């Protein structure tokens, strides 16, 4: 075979190999881009959002870190570990500093801690993380990066961790504040059964705390809520109503119904509002408008009372 023909065939083979390599490279880059996009999608973090992340701290105290994307600030609310609280799921009274381990023992993770704080302090929190996530509030770049990228127990998505970390890296020191609840009227001291002084929770949420922990979407809309109480247990619907009012909606009515064995359902003409309320109380969202002249309808059954 003449040399020219051999070179021509070799050239075509080289071109084909080069084309296949380019195509394979494009496919790999596209797959990696899609994977990165999926992994960085956020479930909770939104523009102008305010998230409350409850932390199991390295000490005995519990911290609720408020990330306010709209105000560009981070506020850490400190709850002393010796505070006596009525644990969710009808588990009795415990020191709040013991609830993380109790949640692990009950196979609930940090959900027991967030549910208990919501129940006792009326602060609407449902996001939780182990002590490694305390780096988000530290102001230390290395600790923030660890909180972003290292594994630990949390119900945050990876994308939420990355976005929280990037947000935290941009927050100036003067925009990082803390509130110790032991210095507010929310807590008072008295001796517990073991003879030691402990903190107890009053019904007074400090006025200056309301704009920090309220829901920015709900509080701007002057919403009216009705609660349908089929729990068969006194006080449950009223506590839920107090949390709803902290979030930013007025509870216009609590209607007592015959006891019924179900969990809880949220209905609202505003889908985003329904999702926000449902997350706090672990309810189902029903695609149905509330009856009457209400913006939000919360239907509570005895199943909810057993875990709240």
C-alpha positions as CSV (number, residue, x, y, z in Angstrom):
1,X,0.0,0.0,0.0
2,X,1.3,3.4,-0.9
3,X,2.6,5.5,2.0
4,X,0.1,8.3,1.2
5,X,-2.9,6.0,1.6
6,X,-1.5,4.5,4.9
7,X,-1.1,8.1,6.2
8,X,-4.6,9.0,5.1
9,X,-6.1,6.0,7.0
10,X,-4.0,6.7,10.1
11,X,-5.0,10.3,10.0
12,X,-8.7,9.4,9.9
13,X,-8.3,7.0,12.8
14,X,-6.5,9.7,14.8
15,X,-9.3,12.1,14.1
16,X,-12.0,9.6,15.1
17,X,-10.1,8.9,18.4
18,X,-9.8,12.6,19.0
19,X,-13.5,13.2,18.4
20,X,-14.4,10.3,20.7
21,X,-12.2,11.8,23.4
22,X,-13.7,15.2,23.1
23,X,-17.2,13.8,23.2
24,X,-16.3,11.7,26.3
25,X,-14.8,14.8,28.0
26,X,-17.9,16.9,27.2
27,X,-20.1,14.1,28.7
28,X,-18.0,13.8,31.8
29,X,-18.0,17.6,32.3
30,X,-21.8,17.7,31.8
31,X,-22.4,14.9,34.2
32,X,-20.2,16.5,36.9
33,X,-22.0,19.9,36.3
34,X,-25.4,18.2,36.8
35,X,-24.1,16.4,39.9
36,X,-22.7,19.7,41.3
37,X,-26.0,21.5,40.6
38,X,-28.0,18.8,42.3
39,X,-25.7,18.6,45.3
40,X,-25.8,22.4,45.8
41,X,-29.6,22.7,45.5
42,X,-31.0,24.0,48.7
43,X,-34.1,22.7,50.5
44,X,-34.4,25.4,53.1
45,X,-32.1,28.4,52.3
46,X,-33.7,31.0,50.1
47,X,-33.0,34.6,49.2
48,X,-34.2,37.0,52.0
49,X,-34.7,33.9,54.2
50,X,-34.3,33.6,58.0
51,X,-33.4,30.1,59.3
52,X,-33.1,29.0,62.9
53,X,-30.6,26.1,63.3
54,X,-30.6,24.4,66.7
55,X,-27.2,23.1,67.8
56,X,-25.9,20.4,70.1
57,X,-22.9,22.5,71.4
58,X,-19.6,21.2,72.7
59,X,-20.7,22.2,76.2
60,X,-24.0,21.5,77.9
61,X,-25.8,24.6,76.6
62,X,-28.1,24.6,73.6
63,X,-27.8,27.2,70.9
64,X,-30.4,28.4,68.3
65,X,-28.5,30.2,65.6
66,X,-30.6,32.6,63.5
67,X,-29.2,33.2,60.0
68,X,-30.9,36.3,58.6
69,X,-30.1,36.6,54.9
70,X,-32.2,39.8,54.5
71,X,-30.5,41.7,57.4
72,X,-27.1,40.1,56.7
73,X,-26.6,39.1,60.4
74,X,-26.3,36.0,62.6
75,X,-27.8,36.0,66.1
76,X,-27.0,33.1,68.5
77,X,-29.6,32.5,71.2
78,X,-28.2,30.6,74.2
79,X,-30.3,28.3,76.3
80,X,-28.5,27.1,79.5
81,X,-28.2,23.3,79.6
82,X,-29.6,23.2,83.1
83,X,-33.0,24.5,81.9
84,X,-35.8,22.1,82.8
85,X,-38.2,21.5,79.9
86,X,-41.2,19.3,79.2
87,X,-39.8,17.0,76.5
88,X,-41.8,16.3,73.3
89,X,-43.3,12.9,72.7
90,X,-44.5,12.9,76.3
91,X,-41.1,11.8,77.6
92,X,-41.4,13.9,80.8
93,X,-39.2,16.7,82.2
94,X,-35.5,16.8,81.3
95,X,-32.6,19.2,81.4
96,X,-32.4,20.6,77.9
97,X,-28.7,19.8,77.8
98,X,-29.6,16.0,78.0
99,X,-32.0,16.1,75.1
100,X,-29.6,15.5,72.3
101,X,-28.5,12.1,73.7
102,X,-32.1,11.3,74.6
103,X,-33.0,11.9,71.0
104,X,-30.2,9.6,69.9
105,X,-31.5,6.9,72.3
106,X,-35.0,7.4,71.0
107,X,-33.8,7.2,67.4
108,X,-35.1,10.7,66.7
109,X,-31.8,12.5,66.3
110,X,-32.0,16.2,66.9
111,X,-35.7,16.3,66.1
112,X,-36.5,15.7,69.8
113,X,-34.5,18.8,70.7
114,X,-36.2,21.0,68.1
115,X,-39.7,19.8,68.9
116,X,-39.1,20.3,72.6
117,X,-37.8,23.9,72.1
118,X,-40.8,24.7,69.9
119,X,-43.1,23.3,72.5
120,X,-41.6,25.0,75.5
121,X,-40.1,28.3,74.2
122,X,-42.6,28.9,71.4
123,X,-39.6,29.4,69.1
124,X,-40.4,27.8,65.7
125,X,-37.3,25.7,65.0
126,X,-37.1,22.5,63.0
127,X,-33.5,22.5,61.7
128,X,-30.9,20.7,63.8
129,X,-27.2,19.8,63.7
130,X,-24.5,18.3,65.9
131,X,-21.8,20.3,67.5
132,X,-19.5,20.5,64.4
133,X,-22.1,22.9,62.8
134,X,-21.3,25.5,65.5
135,X,-18.6,26.7,63.2
136,X,-21.2,28.5,61.2
137,X,-21.7,31.0,64.0
138,X,-18.0,31.2,65.0
139,X,-16.7,33.8,62.6
140,X,-13.6,31.7,62.1
141,X,-13.0,30.8,58.5
142,X,-11.5,27.4,59.1
143,X,-14.4,26.4,61.4
144,X,-16.9,27.7,58.9
145,X,-15.3,25.6,56.1
146,X,-15.4,22.5,58.4
147,X,-19.1,23.1,59.1
148,X,-19.7,23.4,55.3
149,X,-17.8,20.3,54.2
150,X,-17.3,17.8,57.1
151,X,-19.9,15.1,57.8
152,X,-22.0,15.3,61.0
153,X,-25.6,14.5,62.0
154,X,-28.1,17.1,60.7
155,X,-31.3,17.4,58.7
156,X,-29.6,20.1,56.6
157,X,-29.0,19.3,52.9
158,X,-25.5,19.6,51.6
159,X,-26.5,22.6,49.5
160,X,-27.9,24.3,52.6
161,X,-24.6,23.8,54.4
162,X,-22.7,25.3,51.6
163,X,-25.0,28.3,51.3
164,X,-25.0,28.8,55.0
165,X,-21.2,28.7,55.1
166,X,-20.8,31.1,52.2
167,X,-23.3,33.5,53.9
168,X,-21.5,33.2,57.3
169,X,-18.1,33.9,55.6
170,X,-19.6,37.2,54.4
171,X,-21.1,38.4,57.7
172,X,-19.0,41.1,59.5
173,X,-18.1,40.8,63.2
174,X,-20.4,43.7,64.2
175,X,-23.3,41.7,62.5
176,X,-22.8,38.7,64.8
177,X,-24.7,39.0,68.1
178,X,-25.8,36.7,70.9
179,X,-28.7,36.6,73.4
180,X,-28.3,34.6,76.6
181,X,-31.8,33.6,77.7
182,X,-30.6,33.4,81.3
183,X,-30.5,37.2,81.3
184,X,-34.0,37.6,80.1
185,X,-37.5,37.3,81.6
186,X,-38.0,34.1,79.7
187,X,-36.1,32.0,82.3
188,X,-36.3,32.0,86.1
189,X,-34.4,30.0,88.7
190,X,-35.6,27.7,91.4
191,X,-34.4,24.4,93.0
192,X,-35.2,21.3,91.1
193,X,-36.0,17.8,92.6
194,X,-32.3,17.0,93.0
195,X,-31.8,20.1,95.2
196,X,-29.8,22.0,92.7
197,X,-30.8,25.3,91.1
198,X,-32.1,25.0,87.6
199,X,-33.7,27.4,85.1
200,X,-37.4,27.1,84.2
201,X,-39.2,28.5,81.2
202,X,-41.8,31.3,81.8
203,X,-44.5,32.2,79.3
204,X,-42.8,35.5,78.5
205,X,-41.0,35.6,75.2
206,X,-38.8,38.8,75.3
207,X,-40.3,41.4,73.0
208,X,-36.9,42.1,71.4
209,X,-36.6,38.4,70.4
210,X,-39.9,38.4,68.4
211,X,-38.5,40.1,65.3
212,X,-35.4,37.8,65.4
213,X,-37.3,34.5,65.4
214,X,-40.5,35.4,63.5
215,X,-41.1,34.2,60.0
216,X,-40.3,37.0,57.5
217,X,-42.9,35.8,55.0
218,X,-45.7,35.2,57.4
219,X,-45.2,38.3,59.5
220,X,-45.6,40.7,56.5
221,X,-49.0,39.3,55.4
222,X,-51.3,39.9,58.4
223,X,-52.5,36.3,58.1
224,X,-55.4,34.9,60.2
225,X,-55.3,31.3,61.4
226,X,-57.9,28.9,62.6
227,X,-57.0,25.7,64.6
228,X,-59.3,22.7,64.6
229,X,-58.6,20.9,67.9
230,X,-59.4,17.1,67.7
231,X,-56.6,16.2,70.1
232,X,-58.7,15.4,73.1
233,X,-56.0,16.9,75.2
234,X,-56.2,20.3,76.9
235,X,-53.6,22.9,76.1
236,X,-52.1,21.4,73.0
237,X,-53.9,23.6,70.5
238,X,-53.3,26.7,72.6
239,X,-49.5,26.0,72.6
240,X,-49.6,25.5,68.8
241,X,-51.4,28.8,68.6
242,X,-48.7,30.6,70.6
243,X,-46.0,29.3,68.2
244,X,-48.1,30.4,65.2
245,X,-48.4,33.9,66.6
246,X,-44.6,34.0,67.2
247,X,-44.2,33.1,63.5
248,X,-46.3,36.1,62.6
249,X,-49.9,35.0,62.1
250,X,-52.8,35.9,64.3
251,X,-54.8,33.0,65.7
252,X,-58.4,34.1,65.2
253,X,-60.1,31.0,66.5
254,X,-59.5,27.6,68.1
255,X,-62.4,25.3,67.4
256,X,-62.9,22.3,69.7
257,X,-63.9,19.1,67.8
258,X,-64.6,15.5,68.8
259,X,-61.4,13.6,69.5
260,X,-60.0,11.9,66.3
261,X,-57.1,9.7,65.8
262,X,-54.9,11.3,63.2
263,X,-51.8,13.6,63.1
264,X,-52.0,17.1,61.8
265,X,-52.8,18.8,58.5
266,X,-52.2,22.3,57.2
267,X,-54.2,24.1,54.6
268,X,-53.6,27.5,53.1
269,X,-54.2,29.2,49.8
270,X,-50.5,30.3,50.0
271,X,-48.5,27.1,49.3
272,X,-45.2,28.6,50.7
273,X,-46.9,29.5,54.0
274,X,-48.5,26.0,54.3
275,X,-45.0,24.5,53.8
276,X,-43.5,26.7,56.5
277,X,-46.1,25.9,59.1
278,X,-46.0,22.2,58.2
279,X,-42.2,22.0,58.7
280,X,-42.4,23.4,62.2
281,X,-45.0,20.9,63.4
282,X,-44.2,18.0,61.0
283,X,-47.7,18.1,59.5
284,X,-49.0,17.1,56.1
285,X,-49.9,19.8,53.6
286,X,-53.3,19.4,52.1
287,X,-54.0,21.2,48.7
288,X,-57.2,22.7,49.8
289,X,-58.2,26.2,50.8
290,X,-59.2,26.9,54.5
291,X,-62.9,27.2,55.1
292,X,-64.3,30.6,56.1
293,X,-62.4,33.8,56.1
294,X,-59.0,32.3,57.2
295,X,-55.6,32.2,55.5
296,X,-54.3,29.2,57.4
297,X,-56.2,26.2,58.8
298,X,-54.4,23.7,61.1
299,X,-56.2,20.5,61.9
300,X,-54.8,18.7,65.0
301,X,-55.6,15.1,66.0
302,X,-54.7,12.9,68.9
303,X,-51.7,11.5,67.1
304,X,-50.2,15.0,67.1
305,X,-50.8,15.4,70.9
306,X,-49.0,12.1,71.5
307,X,-45.7,13.5,70.0
308,X,-46.0,17.2,70.8
